Amino acid sequence: MSAPAVTRRAAVGRLVLRRLGFAVPVVVVVAFGVFLLAAASPFDPVHQYFGVQLYSASAADVARVRAELGLDEPVLAQFWNWVTGVLGGDLGVSRSFRQPVAQVVAERLPWTILLAATGLLLAVLLALVLGTAAAWRQGGWLDRAVTALGHAMEGVPPFVLALLSIAVFSLGLGWLPVAGLTDAGSAVTVGQVVEHLLLPALVLGVSQTPWLVLHVRQSMLTALAEDHVTGARARGLGERVVVLKHALPTALLPFVALLGARIPELVTGAVLVEEVFSWPGLAAAVVTAATAVDYPLLAIITLVATLAVLLGSLLADIAALLLDPRVSVDG
């Protein structure tokens, strides 16, 4: 292994250690913030726990449940009890679902990951194809159309795209199902899941595409003007080879960093899309836990989202460090 490769790998190790050291206080602050916000909520967890049965419950029953849920303790005590439980491997019990938090997350997280990963893949493919084609034919009709559409769609929320797609492709044309993981009464099969995944994944991917495609276009225009691309043209290489083999790899380096920065938007978009399409991911659990002031479930779901953002940023920085020789390995 060459000395530069060893140096790069060592730099990646240092980067991971620094990010781990940074992640710990961030996770603690985020978790504590969730508890403070939940404590300030106007909703009473006990009322949500009992539901309509609250009106027939005695004061003694209400007090007993409040004590069992630990709600009679100060917020700091509740937070400390939760932290010590998590460190011991006990994520607690969801008050709203009346199931272990680990079970609630395990049942829903894979579907959220499937939707988010598929949406991100579609967004990357659309951005690379359209952004490269627009820059390649700068000033042409495709470039003008991609640029105008990208700027126009930057401010469109994912739920608006979701509602429009349902109106057109589900209610209007009848091509795709409206919501859910499968048809009513159908078993969970690959065909059913793929059919129901197509529309929400497409909506999520399209909602993330405008920033990505405009960034790819600009990066490609910059790369096409660089010396090594000009030299490739001077050597008589075909335009397709110049664009795809010389300019595109250079344009991909900042694009990788942008993907890491887009993870928070991807997480937010996935939650909104899941809610509109009744996709059985974590979005419904977030809404239920928020209205029920379900401390244990809210904290864990928030931490999952936080860790996803931190991990996405870390992976993007690692990719840039390994792929771009211009990135410094010092520090």
TORKELO-932899 format. One record per residue (C-alpha): residue in three letters; x, y, z. Coordinates in Angstrom, 1 decimal, always signed. Layout:
<pts>
{resn ALA | X X | Y Y | Z Z}
...
</pts>
This chain:
<pts>
{resn MET | X +0.0 | Y +0.0 | Z +0.0}
{resn SER | X +1.4 | Y +3.4 | Z -1.0}
{resn ALA | X +2.2 | Y +6.1 | Z +1.5}
{resn PRO | X -0.5 | Y +8.5 | Z +0.3}
{resn ALA | X -3.1 | Y +5.7 | Z +0.7}
{resn VAL | X -2.0 | Y +5.0 | Z +4.2}
{resn THR | X -2.1 | Y +8.7 | Z +5.0}
{resn ARG | X -5.6 | Y +9.0 | Z +3.7}
{resn ARG | X -6.8 | Y +6.0 | Z +5.7}
{resn ALA | X -5.2 | Y +7.5 | Z +8.9}
{resn ALA | X -7.0 | Y +10.8 | Z +8.2}
{resn VAL | X -10.3 | Y +8.9 | Z +7.9}
{resn GLY | X -9.7 | Y +7.2 | Z +11.2}
{resn ARG | X -9.0 | Y +10.6 | Z +12.9}
{resn LEU | X -12.1 | Y +12.1 | Z +11.2}
{resn VAL | X -14.3 | Y +9.2 | Z +12.6}
{resn LEU | X -12.9 | Y +9.7 | Z +16.1}
{resn ARG | X -13.5 | Y +13.4 | Z +16.0}
{resn ARG | X -17.1 | Y +13.0 | Z +14.8}
{resn LEU | X -17.8 | Y +10.4 | Z +17.5}
{resn GLY | X -16.5 | Y +12.8 | Z +20.1}
{resn PHE | X -18.8 | Y +15.4 | Z +18.6}
{resn ALA | X -21.8 | Y +13.1 | Z +18.3}
{resn VAL | X -22.0 | Y +12.2 | Z +22.0}
{resn PRO | X -22.8 | Y +15.7 | Z +23.3}
{resn VAL | X -25.1 | Y +16.4 | Z +20.3}
{resn VAL | X -27.1 | Y +13.3 | Z +21.1}
{resn VAL | X -27.4 | Y +14.1 | Z +24.8}
{resn VAL | X -28.5 | Y +17.7 | Z +24.0}
{resn VAL | X -31.1 | Y +16.6 | Z +21.5}
{resn ALA | X -32.5 | Y +13.9 | Z +23.8}
{resn PHE | X -32.8 | Y +16.4 | Z +26.7}
{resn GLY | X -34.4 | Y +19.0 | Z +24.4}
{resn VAL | X -37.1 | Y +16.4 | Z +23.5}
{resn PHE | X -37.8 | Y +15.9 | Z +27.1}
{resn LEU | X -38.0 | Y +19.6 | Z +27.8}
{resn LEU | X -40.3 | Y +20.2 | Z +24.8}
{resn ALA | X -42.5 | Y +17.3 | Z +25.9}
{resn ALA | X -42.7 | Y +18.6 | Z +29.4}
{resn ALA | X -43.9 | Y +22.0 | Z +28.1}
{resn SER | X -46.6 | Y +20.4 | Z +25.9}
{resn PRO | X -50.2 | Y +21.1 | Z +26.8}
{resn PHE | X -51.1 | Y +17.5 | Z +26.3}
{resn ASP | X -51.2 | Y +15.3 | Z +29.4}
{resn PRO | X -49.7 | Y +11.8 | Z +28.8}
{resn VAL | X -52.1 | Y +10.3 | Z +31.3}
{resn HIS | X -55.1 | Y +11.6 | Z +29.4}
{resn GLN | X -53.7 | Y +10.1 | Z +26.2}
{resn TYR | X -53.0 | Y +6.8 | Z +28.0}
{resn PHE | X -56.5 | Y +6.4 | Z +29.3}
{resn GLY | X -58.3 | Y +7.8 | Z +26.3}
{resn VAL | X -62.1 | Y +8.0 | Z +26.7}
{resn GLN | X -61.8 | Y +5.7 | Z +29.7}
{resn LEU | X -60.4 | Y +8.6 | Z +31.6}
{resn TYR | X -63.9 | Y +9.9 | Z +32.4}
{resn SER | X -64.8 | Y +6.6 | Z +34.2}
{resn ALA | X -61.4 | Y +6.3 | Z +36.0}
{resn SER | X -61.1 | Y +7.1 | Z +39.6}
{resn ALA | X -58.6 | Y +9.7 | Z +40.9}
{resn ALA | X -56.7 | Y +6.8 | Z +42.6}
{resn ASP | X -56.4 | Y +5.0 | Z +39.2}
{resn VAL | X -55.1 | Y +8.1 | Z +37.5}
{resn ALA | X -52.6 | Y +8.7 | Z +40.3}
{resn ARG | X -51.5 | Y +5.1 | Z +40.2}
{resn VAL | X -50.9 | Y +5.2 | Z +36.4}
{resn ARG | X -49.1 | Y +8.5 | Z +36.7}
{resn ALA | X -46.7 | Y +7.0 | Z +39.2}
{resn GLU | X -46.2 | Y +3.8 | Z +37.1}
{resn LEU | X -45.3 | Y +5.9 | Z +34.1}
{resn GLY | X -42.9 | Y +8.0 | Z +36.2}
{resn LEU | X -44.8 | Y +11.2 | Z +35.5}
{resn ASP | X -45.0 | Y +12.2 | Z +39.1}
{resn GLU | X -41.2 | Y +12.8 | Z +39.0}
{resn PRO | X -39.4 | Y +16.0 | Z +37.9}
{resn VAL | X -38.4 | Y +16.2 | Z +34.2}
{resn LEU | X -34.7 | Y +15.8 | Z +35.1}
{resn ALA | X -35.4 | Y +12.7 | Z +37.1}
{resn GLN | X -37.4 | Y +11.3 | Z +34.2}
{resn PHE | X -34.6 | Y +12.1 | Z +31.8}
{resn TRP | X -32.0 | Y +10.5 | Z +34.1}
{resn ASN | X -34.1 | Y +7.3 | Z +34.4}
{resn TRP | X -34.5 | Y +7.1 | Z +30.7}
{resn VAL | X -30.7 | Y +7.6 | Z +30.0}
{resn THR | X -29.7 | Y +5.0 | Z +32.5}
{resn GLY | X -32.2 | Y +2.6 | Z +31.0}
{resn VAL | X -31.0 | Y +3.2 | Z +27.5}
{resn LEU | X -27.4 | Y +2.7 | Z +28.5}
{resn GLY | X -28.5 | Y -0.6 | Z +30.1}
{resn GLY | X -30.1 | Y -1.7 | Z +26.8}
{resn ASP | X -33.7 | Y -0.9 | Z +27.9}
{resn LEU | X -35.3 | Y +1.7 | Z +25.5}
{resn GLY | X -38.4 | Y +1.8 | Z +27.6}
{resn VAL | X -42.0 | Y +1.2 | Z +26.8}
{resn SER | X -44.1 | Y +3.3 | Z +24.5}
{resn ARG | X -47.0 | Y +4.8 | Z +26.3}
{resn SER | X -49.0 | Y +5.4 | Z +23.1}
{resn PHE | X -48.4 | Y +2.0 | Z +21.5}
{resn ARG | X -48.1 | Y +0.1 | Z +24.8}
{resn GLN | X -45.3 | Y -1.8 | Z +23.3}
{resn PRO | X -41.5 | Y -1.8 | Z +24.0}
{resn VAL | X -40.0 | Y +1.1 | Z +22.1}
{resn ALA | X -37.4 | Y -1.3 | Z +20.5}
{resn GLN | X -40.3 | Y -3.3 | Z +19.0}
{resn VAL | X -42.1 | Y -0.2 | Z +17.7}
{resn VAL | X -38.9 | Y +1.1 | Z +16.0}
{resn ALA | X -37.9 | Y -2.3 | Z +14.7}
{resn GLU | X -41.3 | Y -2.8 | Z +13.0}
{resn ARG | X -41.3 | Y +0.6 | Z +11.3}
{resn LEU | X -37.7 | Y +1.6 | Z +10.7}
{resn PRO | X -37.0 | Y -0.8 | Z +7.8}
{resn TRP | X -39.9 | Y +0.6 | Z +5.8}
{resn THR | X -38.6 | Y +4.2 | Z +6.4}
{resn ILE | X -35.1 | Y +3.2 | Z +5.3}
{resn LEU | X -36.5 | Y +1.5 | Z +2.2}
{resn LEU | X -38.5 | Y +4.6 | Z +1.2}
{resn ALA | X -35.6 | Y +7.1 | Z +2.0}
{resn ALA | X -33.0 | Y +5.0 | Z +0.2}
{resn THR | X -35.1 | Y +4.5 | Z -2.9}
{resn GLY | X -36.1 | Y +8.2 | Z -3.0}
{resn LEU | X -32.4 | Y +9.3 | Z -2.6}
{resn LEU | X -31.3 | Y +6.9 | Z -5.3}
{resn LEU | X -33.9 | Y +8.3 | Z -7.7}
{resn ALA | X -32.9 | Y +11.8 | Z -6.8}
{resn VAL | X -29.3 | Y +11.1 | Z -7.5}
{resn LEU | X -30.0 | Y +9.4 | Z -10.8}
{resn LEU | X -32.3 | Y +12.3 | Z -12.0}
{resn ALA | X -29.8 | Y +14.9 | Z -10.8}
{resn LEU | X -26.8 | Y +13.3 | Z -12.6}
{resn VAL | X -28.6 | Y +12.7 | Z -15.8}
{resn LEU | X -30.4 | Y +16.0 | Z -16.1}
{resn GLY | X -27.6 | Y +18.1 | Z -14.6}
{resn THR | X -25.0 | Y +16.6 | Z -16.9}
{resn ALA | X -27.2 | Y +16.9 | Z -20.0}
{resn ALA | X -28.1 | Y +20.5 | Z -19.2}
{resn ALA | X -24.4 | Y +21.5 | Z -18.7}
{resn TRP | X -23.4 | Y +19.6 | Z -21.8}
{resn ARG | X -25.9 | Y +21.5 | Z -23.9}
{resn GLN | X -25.6 | Y +24.8 | Z -22.1}
{resn GLY | X -28.0 | Y +27.4 | Z -23.4}
{resn GLY | X -30.1 | Y +24.8 | Z -25.3}
{resn TRP | X -33.8 | Y +24.0 | Z -24.7}
{resn LEU | X -33.0 | Y +21.2 | Z -22.2}
{resn ASP | X -30.7 | Y +23.4 | Z -20.2}
{resn ARG | X -33.3 | Y +26.2 | Z -20.0}
{resn ALA | X -36.1 | Y +23.7 | Z -19.1}
{resn VAL | X -34.1 | Y +22.0 | Z -16.4}
{resn THR | X -32.9 | Y +25.3 | Z -14.9}
{resn ALA | X -36.3 | Y +26.9 | Z -14.9}
{resn LEU | X -38.0 | Y +23.7 | Z -13.5}
{resn GLY | X -35.3 | Y +23.3 | Z -10.9}
{resn HIS | X -35.7 | Y +26.9 | Z -9.6}
{resn ALA | X -39.5 | Y +26.6 | Z -9.7}
{resn MET | X -39.6 | Y +23.4 | Z -7.7}
{resn GLU | X -37.1 | Y +24.4 | Z -5.0}
{resn GLY | X -39.9 | Y +25.9 | Z -2.8}
{resn VAL | X -42.5 | Y +23.2 | Z -3.4}
{resn PRO | X -43.0 | Y +21.1 | Z -0.2}
{resn PRO | X -43.0 | Y +17.3 | Z -0.5}
{resn PHE | X -46.6 | Y +17.0 | Z +0.7}
{resn VAL | X -47.8 | Y +19.2 | Z -2.1}
{resn LEU | X -46.1 | Y +17.0 | Z -4.6}
{resn ALA | X -47.5 | Y +14.0 | Z -2.9}
{resn LEU | X -51.1 | Y +15.3 | Z -3.1}
{resn LEU | X -50.7 | Y +16.3 | Z -6.7}
{resn SER | X -49.2 | Y +12.9 | Z -7.6}
{resn ILE | X -52.2 | Y +11.1 | Z -5.9}
{resn ALA | X -54.6 | Y +13.3 | Z -7.8}
{resn VAL | X -53.0 | Y +12.6 | Z -11.1}
{resn PHE | X -51.5 | Y +9.0 | Z -11.0}
{resn SER | X -53.9 | Y +7.4 | Z -8.5}
{resn LEU | X -57.3 | Y +9.1 | Z -8.7}
{resn GLY | X -57.0 | Y +10.4 | Z -12.3}
{resn LEU | X -55.2 | Y +7.8 | Z -14.3}
{resn GLY | X -55.5 | Y +4.9 | Z -11.8}
{resn TRP | X -52.0 | Y +3.7 | Z -12.5}
{resn LEU | X -50.8 | Y +3.4 | Z -8.9}
{resn PRO | X -52.3 | Y +2.7 | Z -5.5}
{resn VAL | X -53.2 | Y +5.7 | Z -3.3}
{resn ALA | X -51.6 | Y +4.6 | Z +0.0}
{resn GLY | X -50.5 | Y +1.8 | Z +2.3}
{resn LEU | X -48.0 | Y -1.0 | Z +2.0}
{resn THR | X -50.3 | Y -3.4 | Z +0.2}
{resn ASP | X -53.8 | Y -3.6 | Z -1.1}
{resn ALA | X -56.5 | Y -4.2 | Z +1.5}
{resn GLY | X -56.4 | Y -7.8 | Z +2.6}
{resn SER | X -53.3 | Y -8.7 | Z +0.5}
{resn ALA | X -50.2 | Y -10.3 | Z +1.9}
{resn VAL | X -46.9 | Y -8.5 | Z +2.1}
{resn THR | X -45.2 | Y -9.6 | Z -1.1}
{resn VAL | X -42.4 | Y -8.0 | Z -3.1}
{resn GLY | X -44.8 | Y -7.2 | Z -6.0}
{resn GLN | X -47.2 | Y -5.5 | Z -3.6}
{resn VAL | X -44.5 | Y -3.5 | Z -1.8}
{resn VAL | X -42.9 | Y -2.4 | Z -5.1}
{resn GLU | X -46.2 | Y -1.3 | Z -6.5}
{resn HIS | X -47.1 | Y +0.8 | Z -3.4}
{resn LEU | X -43.5 | Y +2.1 | Z -3.1}
{resn LEU | X -43.3 | Y +3.6 | Z -6.6}
{resn LEU | X -45.3 | Y +6.7 | Z -6.1}
{resn PRO | X -44.1 | Y +7.8 | Z -2.6}
{resn ALA | X -40.5 | Y +7.1 | Z -3.6}
{resn LEU | X -40.9 | Y +9.0 | Z -6.8}
{resn VAL | X -42.4 | Y +12.0 | Z -4.9}
{resn LEU | X -39.6 | Y +11.9 | Z -2.3}
{resn GLY | X -36.9 | Y +11.7 | Z -5.0}
{resn VAL | X -38.4 | Y +14.5 | Z -7.1}
{resn SER | X -38.7 | Y +16.7 | Z -4.0}
{resn GLN | X -35.0 | Y +16.3 | Z -3.4}
{resn THR | X -33.9 | Y +16.7 | Z -7.1}
{resn PRO | X -34.0 | Y +20.5 | Z -7.7}
{resn TRP | X -31.1 | Y +21.4 | Z -5.4}
{resn LEU | X -29.1 | Y +18.4 | Z -6.6}
{resn VAL | X -29.7 | Y +18.9 | Z -10.4}
{resn LEU | X -28.8 | Y +22.6 | Z -10.2}
{resn HIS | X -25.7 | Y +21.8 | Z -8.2}
{resn VAL | X -24.6 | Y +19.1 | Z -10.7}
{resn ARG | X -25.2 | Y +21.5 | Z -13.6}
{resn GLN | X -23.1 | Y +24.2 | Z -12.1}
{resn SER | X -20.3 | Y +21.8 | Z -11.1}
{resn MET | X -20.3 | Y +20.4 | Z -14.6}
{resn LEU | X -20.0 | Y +23.9 | Z -16.1}
{resn THR | X -17.0 | Y +24.6 | Z -13.8}
{resn ALA | X -15.4 | Y +21.2 | Z -14.6}
{resn LEU | X -15.8 | Y +21.7 | Z -18.4}
{resn ALA | X -13.8 | Y +24.9 | Z -18.1}
{resn GLU | X -10.9 | Y +23.3 | Z -16.2}
{resn ASP | X -7.5 | Y +22.8 | Z -17.8}
{resn HIS | X -7.5 | Y +19.0 | Z -17.8}
{resn VAL | X -10.8 | Y +19.0 | Z -19.7}
{resn THR | X -9.5 | Y +21.6 | Z -22.2}
{resn GLY | X -6.4 | Y +19.4 | Z -22.6}
{resn ALA | X -8.5 | Y +16.4 | Z -23.3}
{resn ARG | X -10.3 | Y +18.2 | Z -26.0}
{resn ALA | X -7.0 | Y +19.4 | Z -27.5}
{resn ARG | X -5.8 | Y +15.8 | Z -27.7}
{resn GLY | X -8.8 | Y +15.1 | Z -30.0}
{resn LEU | X -10.9 | Y +13.0 | Z -27.7}
{resn GLY | X -14.6 | Y +12.8 | Z -28.5}
{resn GLU | X -17.0 | Y +15.1 | Z -26.7}
{resn ARG | X -18.7 | Y +12.2 | Z -25.0}
{resn VAL | X -15.4 | Y +10.9 | Z -23.6}
{resn VAL | X -14.4 | Y +14.4 | Z -22.5}
{resn VAL | X -17.7 | Y +15.0 | Z -20.6}
{resn LEU | X -18.2 | Y +11.5 | Z -19.1}
{resn LYS | X -14.6 | Y +10.5 | Z -18.4}
{resn HIS | X -13.0 | Y +13.8 | Z -17.5}
{resn ALA | X -15.5 | Y +16.4 | Z -16.5}
{resn LEU | X -18.1 | Y +14.3 | Z -14.7}
{resn PRO | X -15.7 | Y +12.7 | Z -12.2}
{resn THR | X -14.5 | Y +16.2 | Z -11.2}
{resn ALA | X -18.0 | Y +17.4 | Z -10.8}
{resn LEU | X -19.0 | Y +14.5 | Z -8.6}
{resn LEU | X -16.6 | Y +15.4 | Z -5.8}
{resn PRO | X -18.6 | Y +18.4 | Z -4.5}
{resn PHE | X -21.8 | Y +16.6 | Z -5.3}
{resn VAL | X -20.9 | Y +13.9 | Z -2.8}
{resn ALA | X -20.5 | Y +16.6 | Z -0.1}
{resn LEU | X -23.9 | Y +18.1 | Z -1.0}
{resn LEU | X -25.6 | Y +14.7 | Z -0.5}
{resn GLY | X -24.4 | Y +14.6 | Z +3.1}
{resn ALA | X -25.8 | Y +18.1 | Z +3.6}
{resn ARG | X -29.2 | Y +17.1 | Z +2.1}
{resn ILE | X -29.8 | Y +14.3 | Z +4.6}
{resn PRO | X -31.8 | Y +16.5 | Z +7.0}
{resn GLU | X -34.1 | Y +17.5 | Z +4.2}
{resn LEU | X -34.4 | Y +13.8 | Z +3.1}
{resn VAL | X -35.4 | Y +12.8 | Z +6.6}
{resn THR | X -38.0 | Y +15.6 | Z +6.8}
{resn GLY | X -39.3 | Y +14.8 | Z +3.4}
{resn ALA | X -39.6 | Y +11.1 | Z +4.2}
{resn VAL | X -41.7 | Y +11.9 | Z +7.3}
{resn LEU | X -44.1 | Y +14.1 | Z +5.2}
{resn VAL | X -44.4 | Y +11.6 | Z +2.4}
{resn GLU | X -45.0 | Y +8.7 | Z +4.7}
{resn GLU | X -47.8 | Y +10.6 | Z +6.4}
{resn VAL | X -49.6 | Y +11.5 | Z +3.1}
{resn PHE | X -49.2 | Y +7.9 | Z +1.7}
{resn SER | X -49.9 | Y +6.1 | Z +5.0}
{resn TRP | X -46.6 | Y +4.4 | Z +4.5}
{resn PRO | X -46.0 | Y +2.2 | Z +7.6}
{resn GLY | X -42.7 | Y +3.8 | Z +8.6}
{resn LEU | X -41.8 | Y +6.0 | Z +11.6}
{resn ALA | X -43.8 | Y +9.0 | Z +10.5}
{resn ALA | X -47.1 | Y +7.8 | Z +12.0}
{resn ALA | X -45.2 | Y +6.8 | Z +15.2}
{resn VAL | X -43.8 | Y +10.3 | Z +15.4}
{resn VAL | X -47.3 | Y +11.9 | Z +15.2}
{resn THR | X -48.8 | Y +9.5 | Z +17.7}
{resn ALA | X -45.9 | Y +9.9 | Z +20.1}
{resn ALA | X -46.0 | Y +13.7 | Z +19.9}
{resn THR | X -49.7 | Y +14.0 | Z +20.6}
{resn ALA | X -49.5 | Y +11.4 | Z +23.4}
{resn VAL | X -46.3 | Y +13.1 | Z +24.8}
{resn ASP | X -44.7 | Y +9.7 | Z +24.7}
{resn TYR | X -41.2 | Y +10.6 | Z +26.1}
{resn PRO | X -39.5 | Y +7.3 | Z +25.5}
{resn LEU | X -40.6 | Y +6.8 | Z +21.9}
{resn LEU | X -40.2 | Y +10.5 | Z +20.9}
{resn ALA | X -36.6 | Y +10.5 | Z +22.2}
{resn ILE | X -35.6 | Y +7.4 | Z +20.4}
{resn ILE | X -37.1 | Y +8.4 | Z +17.1}
{resn THR | X -35.5 | Y +11.8 | Z +17.4}
{resn LEU | X -32.2 | Y +10.2 | Z +18.1}
{resn VAL | X -32.6 | Y +7.9 | Z +15.1}
{resn ALA | X -33.1 | Y +10.9 | Z +12.9}
{resn THR | X -30.2 | Y +12.8 | Z +14.5}
{resn LEU | X -27.9 | Y +9.8 | Z +14.0}
{resn ALA | X -29.0 | Y +9.5 | Z +10.4}
{resn VAL | X -28.0 | Y +13.1 | Z +9.8}
{resn LEU | X -24.6 | Y +12.8 | Z +11.5}
{resn LEU | X -23.9 | Y +9.5 | Z +9.7}
{resn GLY | X -24.8 | Y +11.0 | Z +6.3}
{resn SER | X -22.5 | Y +14.0 | Z +7.0}
{resn LEU | X -19.7 | Y +11.7 | Z +8.1}
{resn LEU | X -20.0 | Y +9.4 | Z +5.1}
{resn ALA | X -20.0 | Y +12.4 | Z +2.7}
{resn ASP | X -16.8 | Y +13.7 | Z +4.3}
{resn ILE | X -15.1 | Y +10.3 | Z +4.2}
{resn ALA | X -16.0 | Y +10.0 | Z +0.5}
{resn ALA | X -14.6 | Y +13.4 | Z -0.2}
{resn LEU | X -11.4 | Y +12.7 | Z +1.7}
{resn LEU | X -10.8 | Y +9.4 | Z -0.1}
{resn LEU | X -11.8 | Y +10.6 | Z -3.6}
{resn ASP | X -10.6 | Y +14.2 | Z -3.8}
{resn PRO | X -6.8 | Y +14.5 | Z -3.6}
{resn ARG | X -7.2 | Y +18.3 | Z -3.0}
{resn VAL | X -8.7 | Y +17.7 | Z +0.4}
{resn SER | X -6.1 | Y +18.2 | Z +3.2}
{resn VAL | X -5.4 | Y +15.2 | Z +5.4}
{resn ASP | X -3.8 | Y +17.3 | Z +8.1}
{resn GLY | X -5.5 | Y +17.7 | Z +11.5}
</pts>
